[in-house]
Amino acid sequence: MFKPVDQNLNLSELDESILRFWKDNKVFDQSIEKKSKEKVYSFYDGPPFITGLPHYGSLLSSIAKDVVLRYKTMKGFRIRRVWGWDCHGLPAETAVEKILHLKSKKDIEKMGVGNFVEACRTYVSKTSAEWEWYVDHIGRWVDFKNSYRTMDQSYMETVIWCFKELYQKGLIYKGRRVSLYCPRCATPLSKFEITMDEGCYRDVTDPAITIKFKIRNTSDTFILAWTTTPWTLPSNLALAVDPEQTYVEVEKNREKYILAKKRYNHFFKDERITKSFKGKELLDREYEPLYPFFRGGPNDHKIYPANFVTMDDGTGVVHIAPGFGEDDSALGTRFGLGVADSLDEEGKYVAQIKPWQGVFIKDADPLVINDLKERNLLFKEEQIVHSYPFCYRCDTPLLYKAQEAWYVDIDKLREKMLESNKNIYWFPTYFKKGRFAINIKIAPHWCISRTRYWGTPLPVWECACGERYVFGSIAEIEEASGQKVTDLHRPDIDRITVKCLKCGGEARRVREVLDCWMESGAMPYGEWHYPFENKEQFEKGFPADFISEYTGQLRAWFYYLHVLSNALMGSECFKNSLVTGVVLGSDGKKMSKSKGNFPDPKEVIIKHGGDALRFYLVGSQVMAGGDIVVSEEGITNQVRNVILPLWNCYRYFVTFAKIHDWSLKSGLNVSRHILDQWIESRLSSLIKEFTGYFEKYNVQKAAELVTAFIDDLSRWYIRRSRDRFQNGDRDALDTLYKVLVTLSEVIAPITPFISEEMYKNLTGNLSVHLENWPKAQKAKINPDLEKKMLLVQEIGELGHAKRKEAGIKVRQPLLKCKVQNLKFKVDERLVNLIKDELNVKQVVIEEGEGEMRVELDTKITPELKEEGEARDLIRQIQEARKEAGCETKDIIELGLPSWPKKFEEEIKRKTMAKSIYMAEKIAIKVYHG
């Protein structure tokens, strides 16, 4: 009935065989088509960037999704699983710039926007075929053939529809705000793009200088302010103090200095304090500007109150440069300060900064410091190590810079987003009210425009007269312009003009493209080309039933999905979210293609198989939001502790089923043997608990249950039933068959390869992945038996420890074992298991309180010694059988120099010997008679 099972499992060959089988029989397609169209389970798949190779972090994401979706498929759901590719944005542009040796936006403009965009299109069109190999070999089922791309015209049209919808609802505005800015890429960035990846912040050493600002209408009084960004000093327009803190005036070298009293000791030793006063007394006092580059307004160069002034560092006086910091700009708006914009889009000083025109900000620091020294305005110069943001693509130091850009007004959505988050089930559950909710509460307005090239264009046309036109479809653009839209990308879309209905002039498209996170947030709609097509299919699956990514996406993809769904649909975007932790690279930081801090996982997959990697990740803390450093040793342990023991259980059954001509023809017995009843109870308990954990998306705990069950099956049930299998016990074979078939169904979502191989051979059915999820048989669950068997196993462990302590092998029988302080009675069948396990003739049970203890009678009588020698001889014969190449079923003629006659029949039975004859040493002859 069964094909033979190879003792030497080659995991790579097994995987390749199953992959061919799935492909040849279109099993993935069948797993969808066999399910009812009315029972839909929808999920969103965050697409990876289209080029490069996957690492363990991206494979983790795929594994987490596949595990859940295989389970839900077996639960009867029809699940669409279409792959997607991210194509737009800085990742592509930066890669192309490196290929073309372009150093700045000026180089791109010189090359020509059209040529650059075409280079980007060519770059991302070379889909990495390697992705399919990795995805296949980790056992993920996904539709690559019908994958969508964010650069597709249909997808982009949905994105501009999203923009218009938000604009019409008053959620988008054009304004000048401070946001993170990359001078190399010459574009604003979303704060979440930086904070989602801890590697974007790093410790750097910067100058920390204390500057003397001269109080106006005094000859010798200065207020001391501290900064770590000397390059911003030409843009200084105010100073800020804490009005409730105490400030002092200190006299030194015939000059007077004002600073916070709490910061005195950092700057002075024994200098005389001449005055002490509250910060509020400094308010509105004027001081002389450091530089004459910008004309000051009536409110500039004064001292103002601020709640962000700290006493932890600096002087307790903050230098304010509106336009170069969030706090600075907020204070500037509050008190009507000007803006001294000293930088161009590449982070270099503009022409007004005459001495240093064209100098990059970081190169300007020493120039400004030297200038202050020469003018005797530098009070102190130090160095500071602090965390500083860098561009996540080009690795350039970022700055906070005021710029005109397009924003989504998060304040108008915040309460709605918090409310709809209550409808989402999060695993781990603490993310619900924790990081995700906190992110929503503190999120700034979303800067959605990028002054770049390769992306979905802002669908906004503006006329010189101030009129603005926003379009939400290709048809609307064509109707308003009278021109055919062949490509929504720049520069083609930039050439399309619209006649202004107000003045008759020509409206032109604004230069920006949309943030690629806008495209990511639009994924639920874009993949369907909603609302232009597939309206019914989209609405049937919205909100999604399931979504999964790593913790960084709490501040990124999950967040942007949530923003757009609340804005567009008035609800949450997904119902259930499984948040994995971060797979760390060899440097202890998040794995990243840009950092190259990880080895190619291909070798590990080939060596250990997809199941081992899946089980390693699924059974680790990373599936419950924790972080993990991938270890090949950890993956090897899964092979050793899970995959191989399971394979050996399966091989063990097939071997003895064939030896004893076992088949299903006569049906399956209901066994009354205690071991059979126990393992069937354990199996139904496993199904019940496993299902409960999976329904809550706690797949880590489910995997831990499987590990424990396989250990019980292999090291207890089969080991304690070995004689029964060798004797062809029908109950034992029936029970093990039922367990292995059902177990292959239970583990199918986690280990799809080995479960498929087992199930096909054991049942003859096409695929385990086309079967329904097994149901726990409540009538077979016996908690009392499971509890007592656990106790028996513990007694066995304690007894073996005592044998080891006494230096007595397990094969040597002993007379007696005494178990003290047993909490409840055990019947004779369990006592017999203890006897067999510890190889003792008698078990004495003493009930009582306190810690359970096991004692062995270690006195070995001549009779016991002879029996032990017989068992040692049996072991030697078994080794000789292996060396002779005997199959388990092979009957032998056995030659021995001597043997205990008392145990001759046992020796023959356990070694499959037809007869024993005298020989000089152990001799094995396969019997052919």
C-alpha positions, 0 to 999 in steps of 0.5 A: 500500500505504501511506497518505502520511506528512505531512512536518509532524508534529503530535505532539498530533494524532498522540497524539489519533489513536492514543488514539482508535484504542486506545479504539475497538479496545479494544487495551489489553483485547486486549493482556491477553486475548490472553495466556495466563492461565497466564503471569502477570506481577504488579506493584503500583501505588502509588496516588496521592492521589485529588484534585489534579493530577499533576506530572512526578514522579507522571507519571514513576512512571506512565511507568516502570511502563508502559514495563516492562509494555508490554515484558513484555506483548510478551514474552508475559505477561498483566498485570493493571493496575488503578488505585488511589486513596489516600483516607485520612489527613492529606492529606484531613483537612488539605485539608478543614480548610482548606476548612471553616476549621477550626484545630484538633482542638477545632474538629473535635470541635465540628463533630462527628466524623460531619460532619467524616468525611462532609466528608472522604468528599465531598472524596475522592469527587470523583475528579479526572477530570484524572488520566485525561487525563494518564495517557492522554496519556503513553501509560499503559495502566491500568484506571481503571474497576475501580480500588480505593479505600482507603476502600472497605469491602472494602479496609478490612476487609482492613486490619483483618485485617492488624492482627489477624494482626500482633497475634496474632503478638505483633508489635503492642503498646500502649505509651508511646514517644517519637515525632514529634508534630504539635501542630497535627494533634494526632497522632503521625507516623511518622518515615518520613513525615518523612524520606521528603521532604527538604522536611520538614526545613528550616533554622530559627533557634532560641535556644541558651541555656546554663543554670546548674543549682545543685549541691545543698548548695553556695552558689556552684557551678553546672553549665552545660547547653545547650539549643535547646528552652527550652520543655522546661526546666520538664520537666527531670529530669536532666543527662547527661555523658560519664564518660570526658571531662575536665570543669573547674571555672571561677571567675568573678565569685565563682561556680564553673561546671562544663563539659567542658574541650573547651568551655571556650574557647567560654564563657571566655577567661582565667578560672581553672580551679580543678579538673579531673576526669573526668566520672565524678566528677560522676555521681549528684551532685544539683542544684536543680530549675529549676522546682517544677511537677512533684514529683520522684522519688528518682532525679530531678535528678541527673547521669547518664552518657550516650553521646550527649553531644557535645563539638561544641557546647554545654557537654558537659552535656546537659539531660534531659527524659524524654518530649521526646526519644528519647535523653532518654526512653531515659536516663529508662527506664534510670535510673528517672526520672519523666516531667514531661509539660508539654504537652497534645495541641495543644503547649500548656502544661498547667495545672501550668505555672501562669505559662504555662498554654495557651502554645504551645511556640514562644511559650513560649521567650522567656517561659522565657528571660526568667524565667531571666534574672530569676532569674540562671540564664541564663549565655549566650544565643545563636542557632543555625541548625539543621535542624528537622522540620515536618509534611508536611501542615500545615507545623507545627513537630514535636516529639518527645513521649512518648505512648501509641500502638500500635506494630509491634515491628520488632525481632522482624521485623528479621532476617527483613526483612534476610534476605528482602531478599536475594531482591529484585533492585534497580535500581539495584543499590546500593539493595539493600545500601545505603539499603533495607537500612540503613533496615531496620537502623535503623528504629524501632518503627512507630507505626501509630496516629493520634489522628485521624478519617478512616481505617481504625479500629483494630479494638480494643475495650477494657473498663474491667476491662482486657480487650481484644478485637481483630477481624479482619473485619466478621463478627467484629465483628458476631458479638461485638457483635450489631450490624450494621456498615454503615460501618467509618469513625468515628463509626459504628464507635465506636457499636458496643459489645461485651459484656465476657466477663470482667466483663459490662461494656461494651467500647468501641473505642479512639479511634485510626485506623490510619496511612495507611501501614498501608493502603499496606503492605496494598495487595497484599491490600486490592486483592483483598479478601484473604483474604475473596475472590480467594484463588487470584488473589492467591496466584498473583501474590504476591510481585509480579514488579515494583514501581517508585517514586521513591527516597523510597519506599525509606523509605516504601511499599517499606519498609511493604510489606516489613514487612507481607509479612514479618509476614503471609507470611513473605517478601518482597513483590516480586521486582524493584524499579526505583527512580527518582530525584526529579523536582525542582521549579523551586526545586530541591526535590522536586516536591510538590502541597502546595508547588506548585513545578511548572508544569502539564505539560499544556501540555508534553504537548500541545505536544511529545507524550507520546512526547517526555516519555516518552523524555526521562524514560526516557533520563535519569539519573532512571531510574537513581536520579538526580535531575533538574530537568525542562527543556522544552528537554530535552524539545524536544531529544528531539523534535529528536534522536529523534522527528523523525529517526525520523519522517523515516526512516519518511516517506522510506521511504514516499515512495520505496516509493510512487514505485517501486511497492514492495510485499511481494508479491515477498517481501523480498530478502536484501541483500549490500550492505555498508550493508544488512548493517551496518544489519541487524547494528546492528538485531539488536545493538540488539535483543540489547542492548536486551533485556538491559538491559530484563531488568535493568530498566535502561531508561535504557541501553536508551533510549540504544541507541535514540537511537544507532541512530536517529542511525545510521539517519538520518544514516548509512544513509539518507544514504549510501544516498540514490542507491539509494533515488532509483533504486528499489534493491529491496535498499535498500527491502527493508532499510529496510522490515525495519528500520523495522518491527522498530524500531517493535516495539523502541521500542513500550514507550518511545514507544507513539504513534509506534511504533503509527502507523508499524507500522500503516501499514507492516504493515497489522496492528492494533497493534504492542502486540499483537505479540510481542517481536522476536528478534535474528537472531544470524546477522546480527550482525557485530561486525567490520563494526560496528566498522569502520563506526564507524571509517569514520564517525570518518574522515568526522568527521575529514575534515569537520573538515578541510574546515571548517578549510580553508573548503571546502564538502562539495559541492566534490569533492577529489582525495585523502584520506589516512588515517594510522595505521589499525589494521586493513584495510578492504575496497574497499566501506568505502573507497568509503563514505569517498570518498562521505562526504568527496566525494573521488576517491581514499582512501589508507590507511596502517596504523600505530600512534598516533593516527589522522589524516586529511589532505585534498588541498585543491588544486582543479583546474578539473575539480573546480571545475566538478563542484562548481559542478554539485553546487551547481546541483543543490542550488539546483534542489532548493530550487526544487522545494520552493518550487514545491511539488513532491512527491518523485515529481514529474517536471519540465521544468527551465529554466536560464540555463546548466549544465555539459554534462558533468554534464547527465545527473547533473543531470537524474537527481538533480532528476527532470528530464525535460529541460532548456531555456534560461531566464533563471533557474531555472524548474520546470514539473511534467511532465504528459505 
